[in-house]
């Protein structure tokens, strides 16, 4: 896994987009951390696969089904225990990195995506139940989710803001984060312990656009958006607005590249890893794509390369009458529905 260490040296963390009881109890997660993996993300689809395929859950599921609990309560008891255990394995890295690595994400119920109050309530309940400093609560970047982000940051919660597909959505995330930091500072509370990541989804963008783009532009939109988003992130953290907060120890929102498994078989299986490596970013990668990168991937600081070409590609795409912000809104709503469907599938065997 030398290539993972090389990526780390370039300033990017690689998180594993996978979690299961066997991964933890076998010691595999600990070994991956030793080899350079820096965190863990989860989602309903990951837990559904784990519950169905990992025999270590069988006894607990059978026992929980004998208790007077809802399917969601049974799910939470299983998922919370896994995230707590993963947090414990990752805690030394969290401490060593002063809170910047060793984080583990757990998602709120996706059907709350458009309900700010319910998202805040559920996120706080999960945060308090997990009771781990290196836990992260994952919420979608809808308008309601952004409003929830502000309140959660103000209360000291680490947040993984998910389902971002455009530069404007990311800019809104920065402002929601800043508002939360300011609210917390107004209460004379510390802000140095709060970590927020903005999960920018890549492969879904190209998958949605390639069928309507000319061949010369196919497979380029997602990486172009990532490169320009990173350039704008660099501008933001150097702005007077954020520097006034950073001197008070506030950490910036970090860009996290998600949906990095290649969906088009004609593209490289590591295209959404190799082309977005850069300082102070994160890439969360499913196991099969991570294995491909370890096998034949190359580590190089690519995120700031060919920026002018990336901007030019986006201009050409817009000239074709494609509104990338409208696309981002649609993909976000589709993503929420996919999460809801996965959550429903997850709960069915727990009835």
C-alpha positions as CSV (number, residue, x, y, z in Angstrom):
1,X,0.0,0.0,0.0
2,X,3.0,2.3,-0.6
3,X,0.9,4.5,-3.0
4,X,-1.4,5.4,-0.1
5,X,1.5,6.7,1.9
6,X,2.6,8.7,-1.2
7,X,-0.9,10.3,-1.4
8,X,-0.6,11.1,2.3
9,X,2.7,12.8,1.7
10,X,1.0,15.0,-0.9
11,X,-1.4,16.2,1.7
12,X,-4.5,14.2,0.9
13,X,-6.2,11.7,3.2
14,X,-7.8,8.6,1.9
15,X,-10.8,7.3,3.9
16,X,-12.4,3.9,3.5
17,X,-16.0,4.0,2.2
18,X,-16.9,0.8,3.9
19,X,-17.7,-0.5,7.4
20,X,-18.6,-3.9,8.9
21,X,-18.2,-5.8,12.1
22,X,-15.7,-8.3,10.4
23,X,-13.6,-5.4,9.2
24,X,-13.2,-4.2,12.8
25,X,-13.0,-7.4,14.7
26,X,-10.6,-9.1,12.2
27,X,-8.1,-6.3,12.8
28,X,-8.3,-5.4,9.1
29,X,-9.3,-1.8,9.8
30,X,-6.4,-1.4,12.2
31,X,-4.0,-2.8,9.6
32,X,-5.4,-0.4,7.0
33,X,-4.8,2.6,9.3
34,X,-1.3,1.5,9.8
35,X,-0.9,1.4,6.0
36,X,-2.1,5.0,5.6
37,X,-5.9,5.0,5.5
38,X,-7.1,8.0,7.5
39,X,-10.8,7.6,8.2
40,X,-14.0,5.8,7.5
41,X,-17.4,6.7,5.9
42,X,-20.6,4.7,6.0
43,X,-24.1,4.9,4.6
44,X,-27.3,2.8,4.6
45,X,-26.2,0.8,1.5
46,X,-22.9,-0.1,3.2
47,X,-24.7,-1.2,6.4
48,X,-27.3,-3.2,4.3
49,X,-24.5,-5.1,2.6
50,X,-22.8,-5.7,5.9
51,X,-25.9,-6.9,7.8
52,X,-26.7,-9.3,4.9
53,X,-23.2,-10.6,4.2
54,X,-21.4,-10.6,7.5
55,X,-22.2,-13.6,9.8
56,X,-21.0,-11.7,12.9
57,X,-24.4,-9.8,12.9
58,X,-26.6,-12.9,12.9
59,X,-27.0,-13.5,16.6
60,X,-27.5,-9.8,17.4
61,X,-30.1,-9.4,14.7
62,X,-32.0,-12.5,16.0
63,X,-31.8,-11.2,19.5
64,X,-33.0,-7.7,18.6
65,X,-35.9,-9.1,16.6
66,X,-37.2,-10.7,19.8
67,X,-37.3,-7.2,21.5
68,X,-40.1,-4.7,21.2
69,X,-38.2,-2.3,19.0
70,X,-38.8,-0.7,15.6
71,X,-36.7,-1.7,12.6
72,X,-35.0,1.7,12.8
73,X,-34.1,1.2,16.5
74,X,-32.7,-2.2,15.7
75,X,-30.6,-0.8,12.9
76,X,-29.3,2.1,15.1
77,X,-28.2,-0.3,17.8
78,X,-26.2,-2.3,15.3
79,X,-24.8,0.7,13.4
80,X,-24.0,2.8,16.5
81,X,-22.0,-0.1,18.0
82,X,-20.0,-0.5,14.7
83,X,-19.3,3.2,14.5
84,X,-18.3,3.4,18.1
85,X,-15.9,0.4,17.6
86,X,-14.4,2.0,14.5
87,X,-14.0,5.3,16.3
88,X,-12.1,3.5,19.1
89,X,-9.8,1.9,16.5
90,X,-9.3,5.3,14.8
91,X,-8.8,7.2,18.1
92,X,-5.0,7.1,18.3
93,X,-4.8,8.6,14.7
94,X,-7.4,11.2,15.7
95,X,-5.3,12.2,18.7
96,X,-2.0,12.1,16.8
97,X,-3.4,14.3,14.0
98,X,-5.0,16.8,16.5
99,X,-8.5,15.9,15.2
100,X,-7.9,16.1,11.5
101,X,-7.9,12.4,10.8
102,X,-9.3,9.2,12.3
103,X,-12.9,10.3,11.8
104,X,-15.9,7.9,11.3
105,X,-19.2,9.0,9.7
106,X,-22.7,7.9,10.5
107,X,-25.7,9.2,8.5
108,X,-28.9,10.6,9.7
109,X,-32.1,9.0,8.3
110,X,-32.3,10.2,4.7
111,X,-36.0,10.9,4.8
112,X,-35.3,13.9,7.0
113,X,-33.4,15.7,4.2
114,X,-35.9,18.5,3.9
115,X,-36.7,19.0,7.6
116,X,-34.2,21.2,9.4
117,X,-35.5,20.7,12.9
118,X,-35.8,16.9,12.6
119,X,-32.3,16.7,11.1
120,X,-30.8,18.7,14.0
121,X,-32.7,16.6,16.6
122,X,-31.6,13.3,15.0
123,X,-28.0,14.5,14.5
124,X,-27.7,15.6,18.1
125,X,-29.2,12.4,19.4
126,X,-26.8,10.3,17.3
127,X,-23.8,12.5,18.3
128,X,-24.7,12.1,22.0
129,X,-25.4,8.4,21.6
130,X,-22.1,7.7,19.8
131,X,-20.2,9.8,22.5
132,X,-17.0,9.7,20.5
133,X,-14.9,12.8,19.7
134,X,-14.0,11.4,16.3
135,X,-17.5,10.6,15.2
136,X,-19.0,12.6,12.3
137,X,-22.7,13.0,11.6
138,X,-23.5,12.8,7.9
139,X,-26.3,15.1,6.7
140,X,-27.4,16.0,3.1
141,X,-26.5,19.4,1.7
142,X,-30.1,20.5,1.0
143,X,-31.2,24.0,2.0
144,X,-32.6,22.3,5.2
145,X,-29.4,20.4,5.7
146,X,-27.3,23.6,5.4
147,X,-29.4,25.3,8.0
148,X,-28.9,22.3,10.2
149,X,-25.2,22.4,9.6
150,X,-25.0,25.9,11.1
151,X,-26.8,24.8,14.3
152,X,-24.8,21.6,14.6
153,X,-21.5,23.4,14.2
154,X,-22.6,25.9,16.8
155,X,-23.2,23.0,19.2
156,X,-19.7,21.5,18.5
157,X,-20.8,18.5,16.3
158,X,-18.4,17.2,13.5
159,X,-20.4,17.1,10.3
160,X,-20.0,15.3,7.0
161,X,-22.1,17.3,4.6
162,X,-23.0,15.0,1.7
163,X,-24.5,15.0,-1.8
164,X,-22.8,18.1,-3.1
165,X,-22.5,18.3,-6.9
166,X,-21.6,21.9,-7.8
167,X,-19.4,24.8,-6.9
168,X,-22.4,27.0,-5.7
169,X,-23.6,24.2,-3.4
170,X,-20.1,24.1,-1.9
171,X,-20.0,27.9,-1.4
172,X,-23.3,27.7,0.5
173,X,-21.7,25.1,2.7
174,X,-18.8,27.4,3.5
175,X,-21.2,30.2,4.5
176,X,-23.4,27.8,6.7
177,X,-20.2,26.6,8.4
178,X,-19.0,30.2,9.0
179,X,-22.3,31.1,10.5
180,X,-22.1,28.2,12.9
181,X,-18.5,29.0,13.9
182,X,-19.6,32.6,14.6
183,X,-22.5,31.5,16.7
184,X,-20.2,29.3,18.8
185,X,-17.6,32.0,19.2
186,X,-20.3,34.3,20.4
187,X,-21.0,31.9,23.2
188,X,-17.2,31.9,24.1
189,X,-17.0,28.2,23.2
190,X,-14.0,26.6,21.6
191,X,-14.0,25.9,17.8
192,X,-10.7,24.1,17.3
193,X,-12.3,20.7,17.9
194,X,-14.9,20.9,15.1
195,X,-14.3,19.2,11.8
196,X,-16.6,19.6,8.8
197,X,-16.1,18.0,5.4
198,X,-18.1,18.7,2.2
199,X,-18.6,15.5,0.2
200,X,-18.5,16.4,-3.5
201,X,-19.8,13.5,-5.6
202,X,-17.9,12.9,-8.8
203,X,-18.8,9.8,-10.9
204,X,-22.5,10.5,-10.8
205,X,-22.0,13.8,-12.6
206,X,-20.2,12.2,-15.6
207,X,-22.7,9.4,-15.6
208,X,-25.6,11.8,-15.9
209,X,-24.0,14.0,-18.6
210,X,-21.9,11.8,-20.9
211,X,-24.8,10.6,-23.0
212,X,-25.6,14.1,-24.1
213,X,-22.1,15.4,-24.5
214,X,-19.9,15.3,-27.5
215,X,-17.1,12.7,-27.3
216,X,-14.4,15.4,-26.6
217,X,-16.1,16.5,-23.4
218,X,-17.2,13.1,-22.1
219,X,-15.8,12.1,-18.8
220,X,-14.4,15.5,-18.0
221,X,-17.1,17.4,-16.2
222,X,-16.7,15.9,-12.7
223,X,-12.9,16.3,-12.5
224,X,-13.2,19.9,-14.0
225,X,-15.7,20.8,-11.3
226,X,-13.4,19.3,-8.7
227,X,-10.4,21.3,-9.9
228,X,-12.3,24.6,-10.0
229,X,-14.0,23.9,-6.7
230,X,-10.6,23.3,-5.1
231,X,-9.2,26.6,-6.6
232,X,-12.2,28.4,-5.1
233,X,-11.7,26.7,-1.8
234,X,-8.1,28.0,-1.8
235,X,-9.4,31.5,-2.4
236,X,-12.0,31.2,0.3
237,X,-9.6,30.1,3.1
238,X,-7.3,33.0,2.2
239,X,-10.2,35.5,2.3
240,X,-10.4,38.0,5.1
241,X,-13.8,36.5,6.1
242,X,-12.2,33.1,7.0
243,X,-8.9,34.4,8.2
244,X,-10.7,36.3,10.9
245,X,-12.0,32.9,12.1
246,X,-8.9,30.9,11.5
247,X,-6.9,33.1,13.9
248,X,-9.5,31.9,16.5
249,X,-8.5,28.3,15.7
250,X,-11.5,27.5,13.4
251,X,-10.7,24.7,10.9
252,X,-12.0,25.3,7.3
253,X,-14.5,23.0,5.7
254,X,-12.4,20.4,3.7
255,X,-13.4,19.1,0.3
256,X,-14.0,15.3,0.3
257,X,-14.2,13.6,-3.0
258,X,-17.0,11.0,-2.9
259,X,-18.7,8.7,-5.5
260,X,-15.2,7.9,-6.7
261,X,-15.9,4.4,-8.0
262,X,-15.9,4.6,-11.8
263,X,-19.2,3.8,-13.3
264,X,-18.2,3.9,-17.0
265,X,-16.3,0.7,-17.9
266,X,-14.5,2.6,-20.7
267,X,-12.8,4.9,-18.2
268,X,-9.9,4.1,-15.9
269,X,-11.0,2.5,-12.7
270,X,-8.9,5.1,-10.8
271,X,-9.8,8.2,-12.7
272,X,-11.6,9.8,-9.8
273,X,-8.6,9.2,-7.5
274,X,-5.6,10.0,-9.6
275,X,-6.9,13.3,-11.0
276,X,-8.1,14.9,-7.7
277,X,-5.1,14.5,-5.4
278,X,-4.2,17.7,-3.5
279,X,-3.2,19.3,-0.2
280,X,-5.9,19.4,2.5
281,X,-8.4,17.3,0.6
282,X,-9.9,13.8,1.3
283,X,-11.0,11.0,-1.0
284,X,-13.3,8.4,0.4
285,X,-13.0,5.2,-1.6
286,X,-15.0,1.9,-1.7
287,X,-12.9,-1.2,-1.1
288,X,-12.8,-2.5,-4.7
289,X,-11.7,0.9,-6.1
290,X,-9.1,1.3,-3.3
291,X,-7.7,-2.2,-4.2
292,X,-7.5,-1.1,-7.9
293,X,-5.6,2.1,-6.8
294,X,-3.2,0.1,-4.6
295,X,-2.6,-2.3,-7.5
296,X,-2.0,0.2,-10.4
297,X,-2.6,3.7,-9.2
298,X,-0.2,6.6,-9.4
299,X,0.2,9.3,-6.7
300,X,0.8,12.8,-8.0
301,X,-0.4,16.3,-7.0
302,X,-2.9,16.7,-9.8
303,X,-5.8,18.8,-8.4
304,X,-4.3,22.1,-9.5
305,X,-3.0,20.9,-12.8
306,X,-4.7,22.0,-16.1
307,X,-7.0,24.4,-14.2
308,X,-7.4,26.6,-17.3
309,X,-8.4,23.6,-19.4
310,X,-10.9,22.5,-16.7
311,X,-12.5,26.0,-16.7
312,X,-12.6,25.9,-20.5
313,X,-14.4,22.5,-20.5
314,X,-17.0,23.8,-18.1
315,X,-17.6,26.9,-20.3
316,X,-18.0,24.6,-23.4
317,X,-20.5,22.4,-21.5
318,X,-22.6,25.5,-20.5
319,X,-22.5,26.7,-24.1
320,X,-24.3,23.5,-25.0
321,X,-27.3,24.7,-22.9
322,X,-26.5,22.5,-19.9
323,X,-27.1,24.3,-16.6
324,X,-24.7,22.6,-14.2
325,X,-26.5,24.1,-11.1
326,X,-29.8,22.7,-12.3
327,X,-28.1,19.4,-12.8
328,X,-26.6,19.5,-9.3
329,X,-30.1,20.1,-7.8
330,X,-31.5,17.1,-9.7
331,X,-28.6,14.8,-8.8
332,X,-28.9,15.8,-5.2
333,X,-32.6,15.0,-5.1
334,X,-32.0,11.7,-6.9
335,X,-29.2,10.9,-4.4
336,X,-31.6,11.5,-1.5
337,X,-34.1,9.2,-3.0
338,X,-31.4,6.5,-3.6
339,X,-30.4,6.9,0.1
340,X,-34.1,6.6,1.2
341,X,-34.5,3.4,-1.0
342,X,-31.3,1.9,0.5
343,X,-32.5,2.8,4.0
344,X,-35.9,1.1,3.4
345,X,-34.1,-2.0,2.0
346,X,-31.8,-2.0,5.0
347,X,-34.7,-2.0,7.4
348,X,-36.8,-4.7,5.8
349,X,-34.9,-7.7,7.3
350,X,-35.0,-6.0,10.7
351,X,-38.8,-6.1,10.8
